[in-house]
Every structure is written in structure tokens, then in C-alpha cells.
Amino acid sequence: IADTKTLRAKLLLVEDLEQLFQAQGVLDKTAARDRARESAKKSKDKTVLPNPIDQQYQRLGCEIQPLPRAAWAGAEGQHHFVLRYVEDTHAATHHTRVEVKNVFEVHHEQQQSRYEAWEQKARRDEGWVDNRALLWHGSRLTNWAGILSQGLRIAPPEAPVTGYMFGK
């Protein structure tokens, strides 16, 4: 690979291949589930097979809850901050209007317990400042399962850059 442009193109191909492998895995699982259902029907077995979507959701290891739309009208809570941040934060080069259709709260037990352990240690250290901020993260849909199950990770330098709508 002679230059970074070629490297980026190759990385995009690798990502596409990964997506194809993931899709093939889903198809294989679907075919196996269908065979199991057929077998259960033939044997008159009343076995109830779990819904594959529920199984995938459980593998994420987190709980995703939509914030009710009725709660959006008030001036308190995370929904208000999300709406305000969408309106007030974006890179100067972007003049796009974004409409918030849904706001979800994600609770990941493992990440929560790791954060609480870190926070307890940090509070004991001298110079603790309790400053929190909402951060935006834009990612391809294909990355969401990894982000939800493992959290945000620092991308390697060779990862493709899709833009900085909300700055760096």
C-alpha cells in the first residue's frame, strides 16, 4: 500500500467484508432457527424458541429505554439538554438542521460499576472536580452494537474519518 488514500480505500473494503461476514452469520443463525422450528413442528414438540431479536438485544449487555415524548416538553432532565445541545452545538462549517425524533437512555451495568469505582477513587484524590458534560458521538450504524456492548473505544489512526459535524 503506497499511500494513505489507498490505505483508506482498503480499510473501507475490509469494513464492507466484515459487514458481509456479519450478515452471513445472521443468515446462518436464521436458517438454523428455521430448521429447528421445522424439526419441532414435525416432532409435535411444543418447544418455544426464543425470538432472535431478543437474543441479539440480550447479547448487548445493556438496557435501552426511550425517554417518553411527554417528558420532552419540560425544561428539566436529559431530554432538554439533548434538544438544546442539538440546536446549539455543531461545527461552524455545518449549516444543517437536525430533527430529534427519539431520545434513548442506555444503562450498561458493567460500565456503570467501572465508572462508580473510578469516581470513588477520584473523589479520594486531591483536586477532584465534578465536571460532567454531554458529548456527541457520530458513528456508522454498523458500529452501534460494538459501542453498546463494549463502550466507546479510541479508533486506530488508520480508521476512516467520516467528518466532524460537532467538532473534534
C-alpha positions as protocol buffer text, in pm:
chain_id: "A"
residue {
  index: 1
  type: ILE
  ca { x: 0 y: 0 z: 0 }
}
residue {
  index: 2
  type: ALA
  ca { x: 174 y: 309 z: -130 }
}
residue {
  index: 3
  type: ASP
  ca { x: -21 y: 598 z: 25 }
}
residue {
  index: 4
  type: THR
  ca { x: -288 y: 688 z: 281 }
}
residue {
  index: 5
  type: LYS
  ca { x: -559 y: 727 z: 15 }
}
residue {
  index: 6
  type: THR
  ca { x: -507 y: 367 z: -94 }
}
residue {
  index: 7
  type: LEU
  ca { x: -492 y: 256 z: 271 }
}
residue {
  index: 8
  type: ARG
  ca { x: -828 y: 422 z: 344 }
}
residue {
  index: 9
  type: ALA
  ca { x: -982 y: 259 z: 38 }
}
residue {
  index: 10
  type: LYS
  ca { x: -854 y: -83 z: 150 }
}
residue {
  index: 11
  type: LEU
  ca { x: -986 y: -24 z: 504 }
}
residue {
  index: 12
  type: LEU
  ca { x: -1330 y: 56 z: 364 }
}
residue {
  index: 13
  type: LEU
  ca { x: -1319 y: -271 z: 171 }
}
residue {
  index: 14
  type: VAL
  ca { x: -1225 y: -456 z: 490 }
}
residue {
  index: 15
  type: GLU
  ca { x: -1520 y: -291 z: 670 }
}
residue {
  index: 16
  type: ASP
  ca { x: -1751 y: -398 z: 387 }
}
residue {
  index: 17
  type: LEU
  ca { x: -1618 y: -754 z: 411 }
}
residue {
  index: 18
  type: GLU
  ca { x: -1675 y: -751 z: 786 }
}
residue {
  index: 19
  type: GLN
  ca { x: -2034 y: -641 z: 730 }
}
residue {
  index: 20
  type: LEU
  ca { x: -2081 y: -921 z: 478 }
}
residue {
  index: 21
  type: PHE
  ca { x: -1946 y: -1176 z: 727 }
}
residue {
  index: 22
  type: GLN
  ca { x: -2180 y: -1040 z: 994 }
}
residue {
  index: 23
  type: ALA
  ca { x: -2475 y: -1059 z: 755 }
}
residue {
  index: 24
  type: GLN
  ca { x: -2379 y: -1415 z: 661 }
}
residue {
  index: 25
  type: GLY
  ca { x: -2369 y: -1503 z: 1032 }
}
residue {
  index: 26
  type: VAL
  ca { x: -2720 y: -1363 z: 1077 }
}
residue {
  index: 27
  type: LEU
  ca { x: -2842 y: -1562 z: 777 }
}
residue {
  index: 28
  type: ASP
  ca { x: -2679 y: -1879 z: 910 }
}
residue {
  index: 29
  type: LYS
  ca { x: -2843 y: -1829 z: 1250 }
}
residue {
  index: 30
  type: THR
  ca { x: -3179 y: -1759 z: 1087 }
}
residue {
  index: 31
  type: ALA
  ca { x: -3151 y: -2075 z: 876 }
}
residue {
  index: 32
  type: ALA
  ca { x: -3058 y: -2279 z: 1185 }
}
residue {
  index: 33
  type: ARG
  ca { x: -3355 y: -2135 z: 1374 }
}
residue {
  index: 34
  type: ASP
  ca { x: -3588 y: -2215 z: 1085 }
}
residue {
  index: 35
  type: ARG
  ca { x: -3457 y: -2573 z: 1071 }
}
residue {
  index: 36
  type: ALA
  ca { x: -3509 y: -2607 z: 1447 }
}
residue {
  index: 37
  type: ARG
  ca { x: -3866 y: -2479 z: 1415 }
}
residue {
  index: 38
  type: GLU
  ca { x: -3939 y: -2721 z: 1132 }
}
residue {
  index: 39
  type: SER
  ca { x: -3796 y: -3005 z: 1335 }
}
residue {
  index: 40
  type: ALA
  ca { x: -4006 y: -2903 z: 1636 }
}
residue {
  index: 41
  type: LYS
  ca { x: -4320 y: -2892 z: 1420 }
}
residue {
  index: 42
  type: LYS
  ca { x: -4251 y: -3237 z: 1278 }
}
residue {
  index: 43
  type: SER
  ca { x: -4199 y: -3388 z: 1622 }
}
residue {
  index: 44
  type: LYS
  ca { x: -4511 y: -3213 z: 1757 }
}
residue {
  index: 45
  type: ASP
  ca { x: -4287 y: -3064 z: 2023 }
}
residue {
  index: 46
  type: LYS
  ca { x: -4430 y: -2754 z: 2193 }
}
residue {
  index: 47
  type: THR
  ca { x: -4086 y: -2606 z: 2248 }
}
residue {
  index: 48
  type: VAL
  ca { x: -4095 y: -2228 z: 2220 }
}
residue {
  index: 49
  type: LEU
  ca { x: -3783 y: -2093 z: 2058 }
}
residue {
  index: 50
  type: PRO
  ca { x: -3658 y: -1754 z: 2175 }
}
residue {
  index: 51
  type: ASN
  ca { x: -3703 y: -1459 z: 1946 }
}
residue {
  index: 52
  type: PRO
  ca { x: -3370 y: -1395 z: 1765 }
}
residue {
  index: 53
  type: ILE
  ca { x: -3408 y: -1018 z: 1805 }
}
residue {
  index: 54
  type: ASP
  ca { x: -3447 y: -1059 z: 2181 }
}
residue {
  index: 55
  type: GLN
  ca { x: -3138 y: -1281 z: 2184 }
}
residue {
  index: 56
  type: GLN
  ca { x: -2933 y: -1018 z: 1999 }
}
residue {
  index: 57
  type: TYR
  ca { x: -3057 y: -746 z: 2237 }
}
residue {
  index: 58
  type: GLN
  ca { x: -2959 y: -955 z: 2541 }
}
residue {
  index: 59
  type: ARG
  ca { x: -2609 y: -1006 z: 2397 }
}
residue {
  index: 60
  type: LEU
  ca { x: -2554 y: -629 z: 2405 }
}
residue {
  index: 61
  type: GLY
  ca { x: -2548 y: -648 z: 2786 }
}
residue {
  index: 62
  type: CYS
  ca { x: -2728 y: -317 z: 2827 }
}
residue {
  index: 63
  type: GLU
  ca { x: -3076 y: -180 z: 2873 }
}
residue {
  index: 64
  type: ILE
  ca { x: -3209 y: 73 z: 2623 }
}
residue {
  index: 65
  type: GLN
  ca { x: -3514 y: 276 z: 2722 }
}
residue {
  index: 66
  type: PRO
  ca { x: -3679 y: 552 z: 2517 }
}
residue {
  index: 67
  type: LEU
  ca { x: -3745 y: 873 z: 2705 }
}
residue {
  index: 68
  type: PRO
  ca { x: -4121 y: 937 z: 2681 }
}
residue {
  index: 69
  type: ARG
  ca { x: -4214 y: 1217 z: 2439 }
}
residue {
  index: 70
  type: ALA
  ca { x: -4438 y: 1375 z: 2703 }
}
residue {
  index: 71
  type: ALA
  ca { x: -4126 y: 1443 z: 2912 }
}
residue {
  index: 72
  type: TRP
  ca { x: -3964 y: 1640 z: 2628 }
}
residue {
  index: 73
  type: ALA
  ca { x: -4179 y: 1950 z: 2682 }
}
residue {
  index: 74
  type: GLY
  ca { x: -4032 y: 2035 z: 3023 }
}
residue {
  index: 75
  type: ALA
  ca { x: -3716 y: 2237 z: 3081 }
}
residue {
  index: 76
  type: GLU
  ca { x: -3552 y: 1978 z: 3306 }
}
residue {
  index: 77
  type: GLY
  ca { x: -3383 y: 1645 z: 3257 }
}
residue {
  index: 78
  type: GLN
  ca { x: -3158 y: 1493 z: 2995 }
}
residue {
  index: 79
  type: HIS
  ca { x: -3411 y: 1527 z: 2715 }
}
residue {
  index: 80
  type: HIS
  ca { x: -3400 y: 1907 z: 2748 }
}
residue {
  index: 81
  type: PHE
  ca { x: -3021 y: 1909 z: 2734 }
}
residue {
  index: 82
  type: VAL
  ca { x: -3016 y: 1683 z: 2429 }
}
residue {
  index: 83
  type: LEU
  ca { x: -3257 y: 1908 z: 2240 }
}
residue {
  index: 84
  type: ARG
  ca { x: -3064 y: 2220 z: 2341 }
}
residue {
  index: 85
  type: TYR
  ca { x: -2727 y: 2071 z: 2252 }
}
residue {
  index: 86
  type: VAL
  ca { x: -2853 y: 1960 z: 1910 }
}
residue {
  index: 87
  type: GLU
  ca { x: -2960 y: 2318 z: 1839 }
}
residue {
  index: 88
  type: ASP
  ca { x: -2655 y: 2492 z: 1987 }
}
residue {
  index: 89
  type: THR
  ca { x: -2356 y: 2270 z: 1905 }
}
residue {
  index: 90
  type: HIS
  ca { x: -2215 y: 2190 z: 1566 }
}
residue {
  index: 91
  type: ALA
  ca { x: -1906 y: 2277 z: 1370 }
}
residue {
  index: 92
  type: ALA
  ca { x: -1909 y: 2617 z: 1204 }
}
residue {
  index: 93
  type: THR
  ca { x: -1892 y: 2451 z: 862 }
}
residue {
  index: 94
  type: HIS
  ca { x: -2223 y: 2269 z: 909 }
}
residue {
  index: 95
  type: HIS
  ca { x: -2544 y: 2454 z: 844 }
}
residue {
  index: 96
  type: THR
  ca { x: -2767 y: 2150 z: 869 }
}
residue {
  index: 97
  type: ARG
  ca { x: -3081 y: 2143 z: 1079 }
}
residue {
  index: 98
  type: VAL
  ca { x: -3122 y: 1823 z: 1276 }
}
residue {
  index: 99
  type: GLU
  ca { x: -3459 y: 1700 z: 1400 }
}
residue {
  index: 100
  type: VAL
  ca { x: -3457 y: 1485 z: 1712 }
}
residue {
  index: 101
  type: LYS
  ca { x: -3705 y: 1202 z: 1662 }
}
residue {
  index: 102
  type: ASN
  ca { x: -3625 y: 993 z: 1968 }
}
residue {
  index: 103
  type: VAL
  ca { x: -3402 y: 1010 z: 2274 }
}
residue {
  index: 104
  type: PHE
  ca { x: -3287 y: 691 z: 2441 }
}
residue {
  index: 105
  type: GLU
  ca { x: -3126 y: 625 z: 2775 }
}
residue {
  index: 106
  type: VAL
  ca { x: -2871 y: 344 z: 2780 }
}
residue {
  index: 107
  type: HIS
  ca { x: -2774 y: 170 z: 3101 }
}
residue {
  index: 108
  type: HIS
  ca { x: -2482 y: -70 z: 3089 }
}
residue {
  index: 109
  type: GLU
  ca { x: -2424 y: -237 z: 3426 }
}
residue {
  index: 110
  type: GLN
  ca { x: -2057 y: -322 z: 3366 }
}
residue {
  index: 111
  type: GLN
  ca { x: -1971 y: 29 z: 3253 }
}
residue {
  index: 112
  type: GLN
  ca { x: -2170 y: 184 z: 3539 }
}
residue {
  index: 113
  type: SER
  ca { x: -1987 y: -22 z: 3802 }
}
residue {
  index: 114
  type: ARG
  ca { x: -1648 y: 59 z: 3643 }
}
residue {
  index: 115
  type: TYR
  ca { x: -1734 y: 429 z: 3640 }
}
residue {
  index: 116
  type: GLU
  ca { x: -1851 y: 425 z: 4003 }
}
residue {
  index: 117
  type: ALA
  ca { x: -1527 y: 255 z: 4112 }
}
residue {
  index: 118
  type: TRP
  ca { x: -1324 y: 516 z: 3923 }
}
residue {
  index: 119
  type: GLU
  ca { x: -1533 y: 801 z: 4066 }
}
residue {
  index: 120
  type: GLN
  ca { x: -1485 y: 679 z: 4425 }
}
residue {
  index: 121
  type: LYS
  ca { x: -1109 y: 664 z: 4374 }
}
residue {
  index: 122
  type: ALA
  ca { x: -1102 y: 1003 z: 4201 }
}
residue {
  index: 123
  type: ARG
  ca { x: -1302 y: 1168 z: 4481 }
}
residue {
  index: 124
  type: ARG
  ca { x: -1041 y: 1047 z: 4732 }
}
residue {
  index: 125
  type: ASP
  ca { x: -763 y: 1203 z: 4526 }
}
residue {
  index: 126
  type: GLU
  ca { x: -678 y: 1565 z: 4586 }
}
residue {
  index: 127
  type: GLY
  ca { x: -804 y: 1810 z: 4326 }
}
residue {
  index: 128
  type: TRP
  ca { x: -1128 y: 1630 z: 4234 }
}
residue {
  index: 129
  type: VAL
  ca { x: -1358 y: 1844 z: 4022 }
}
residue {
  index: 130
  type: ASP
  ca { x: -1708 y: 1721 z: 3948 }
}
residue {
  index: 131
  type: ASN
  ca { x: -1745 y: 1850 z: 3595 }
}
residue {
  index: 132
  type: ARG
  ca { x: -1956 y: 1647 z: 3357 }
}
residue {
  index: 133
  type: ALA
  ca { x: -2061 y: 1725 z: 3004 }
}
residue {
  index: 134
  type: LEU
  ca { x: -2267 y: 1564 z: 2733 }
}
residue {
  index: 135
  type: LEU
  ca { x: -2054 y: 1450 z: 2444 }
}
residue {
  index: 136
  type: TRP
  ca { x: -2169 y: 1373 z: 2093 }
}
residue {
  index: 137
  type: HIS
  ca { x: -2055 y: 1072 z: 1902 }
}
residue {
  index: 138
  type: GLY
  ca { x: -2140 y: 1008 z: 1540 }
}
residue {
  index: 139
  type: SER
  ca { x: -2087 y: 660 z: 1408 }
}
residue {
  index: 140
  type: ARG
  ca { x: -2199 y: 429 z: 1134 }
}
residue {
  index: 141
  type: LEU
  ca { x: -2493 y: 207 z: 1214 }
}
residue {
  index: 142
  type: THR
  ca { x: -2265 y: -97 z: 1182 }
}
residue {
  index: 143
  type: ASN
  ca { x: -2064 y: 24 z: 1485 }
}
residue {
  index: 144
  type: TRP
  ca { x: -2357 y: 59 z: 1723 }
}
residue {
  index: 145
  type: ALA
  ca { x: -2365 y: -299 z: 1851 }
}
residue {
  index: 146
  type: GLY
  ca { x: -1995 y: -278 z: 1942 }
}
residue {
  index: 147
  type: ILE
  ca { x: -2039 y: 62 z: 2108 }
}
residue {
  index: 148
  type: LEU
  ca { x: -2341 y: -50 z: 2309 }
}
residue {
  index: 149
  type: SER
  ca { x: -2183 y: -377 z: 2423 }
}
residue {
  index: 150
  type: GLN
  ca { x: -1822 y: -261 z: 2479 }
}
residue {
  index: 151
  type: GLY
  ca { x: -1843 y: 117 z: 2512 }
}
residue {
  index: 152
  type: LEU
  ca { x: -1661 y: 380 z: 2312 }
}
residue {
  index: 153
  type: ARG
  ca { x: -1306 y: 294 z: 2222 }
}
residue {
  index: 154
  type: ILE
  ca { x: -1034 y: 507 z: 2072 }
}
residue {
  index: 155
  type: ALA
  ca { x: -1022 y: 447 z: 1698 }
}
residue {
  index: 156
  type: PRO
  ca { x: -690 y: 346 z: 1547 }
}
residue {
  index: 157
  type: PRO
  ca { x: -524 y: 615 z: 1334 }
}
residue {
  index: 158
  type: GLU
  ca { x: -598 y: 423 z: 1015 }
}
residue {
  index: 159
  type: ALA
  ca { x: -974 y: 418 z: 1079 }
}
residue {
  index: 160
  type: PRO
  ca { x: -1172 y: 619 z: 822 }
}
residue {
  index: 161
  type: VAL
  ca { x: -1284 y: 965 z: 927 }
}
residue {
  index: 162
  type: THR
  ca { x: -1644 y: 1043 z: 835 }
}
residue {
  index: 163
  type: GLY
  ca { x: -1646 y: 1408 z: 943 }
}
residue {
  index: 164
  type: TYR
  ca { x: -1668 y: 1629 z: 1243 }
}
residue {
  index: 165
  type: MET
  ca { x: -2020 y: 1771 z: 1248 }
}
residue {
  index: 166
  type: PHE
  ca { x: -1989 y: 1858 z: 1616 }
}
residue {
  index: 167
  type: GLY
  ca { x: -1618 y: 1941 z: 1609 }
}
residue {
  index: 168
  type: LYS
  ca { x: -1332 y: 1719 z: 1725 }
}
